[in-house]
Amino acid sequence: MTKLTKQACEACRADAPQVSNEEQQTLLQEIPGWSVIELDGEPQLKRAFKFRNFIEALAFANQVGDLAEAENHHPALLVEWGKVTVRWWTHKIGGLHRNDFIMAARTSELYEG
């Protein structure tokens, strides 16, 4: 399997299929540190990233924002002192698409530098 960070996101339609539970478990193994949560009835990928201060956290959030704009796929970001929490899911389908796992992998890659 191609590394998730090297895979292309595909345009998502409202009728695009969510990942199956089996595919979800396989893809989660490729993005250590991420977990699936349910919020407002929708499954989402979530991970908190730690930093030494607010400025570093904010800079990382801006990098994630640039990544999101480039793919036209946008996460929820919570920026706090020394921490950024990122949640990826596909709004159009109300759940998880392969794109979310690709973007989670790219987010981790930004963090790991």
N, C-alpha and C positions, 0 to 999 in steps of 0.2 A: 504494500500500500504506500502511496506517495505520502510523504510527510504532510500533515495538515497545513503547515505554514506555507507550503509551496502550491497548494491547491487553489483554484480560482473559485470565488463565490459566483453563484449563478443568480440571475435575476429571479426574484421570488414572486410568485403569484398567490392570490388569495386561496386558490385551490391546490397549492403545492402540498405534498404530503409531509407530515411531521415525521421525524425519525422514529423508527420502531423502538420498543424497549430493548431489544437485542442489539440493534445498531447503536443505541444510546450507550449501552454498557461497554461496547467495543471502543467507541470514540472517546469515552471518558478515560479510558486507560492511556490515551495519547495526550491527555492534558492534565498532568498531575497538579493537584492543588485546587482544582475546580470541583464543584459539587452541583447537583441538580436540586433546586428548591422549587416549591410551588408558591406562587404569590398571586392572589386574586384569581385562583383557579387555572393559572398558566404555568407550565414548567419553564424554568429559567436556569441558565448556568450562572454560578456566582463564585467569585473569588475575591479575597481581600489581599492587597499588596501593602507591605510595610516600608516606611521611609524614615529617614532621620529627622525630618521636619516638615512643616507645611509647604515650603517653597518646592522641595523635591516632589512632594505628593502632587502639587498643582502642576508642575512641569510634566509629570507622568500622565496626569489626566488630560493635558493638552495634547500629548503625543497620541493617546488613545483616541481623542477627538479627531485628530488629523487622519488617523487610520480609518476611523468610521466614515468620515467625509469622503475619503478616496473610494470606498466601497459602497457608499450610500446605504450603510447599514449601521444603525446607531444603538449604543447600549445605554443603560442607566448608569450614571457615575455618581458616587458619593465621595466627596473630598473632605477629609478631616485632617487634623494635625497628625502627621506621620502615617497616614493610611488612606488608601483609595480602594473603595469597594466597587467592583464592576459586575454588572449583570447583563448577559446577552440572551436574547430570545427574539423570535420573529413575530412582530406585531400583527402582520397580515394573516398569519395562520394561528395565532394565539398559542404558540408553543415553540418547540425546538425544531430547527431545520439544520441540515448539515452545515450551512453557512455560519451558524452560531458557534459550532465547534471549530471551524476554520478561524473565525475571528477571535475566539478564546485562545487558540494556539498562538496567533499573531500577537495578542496582548501579552501573553506570557513571554514570548520572544523579545518584545520591547523591554520588559522588566529585567530579563536575564542579560540583555545587552549584547 
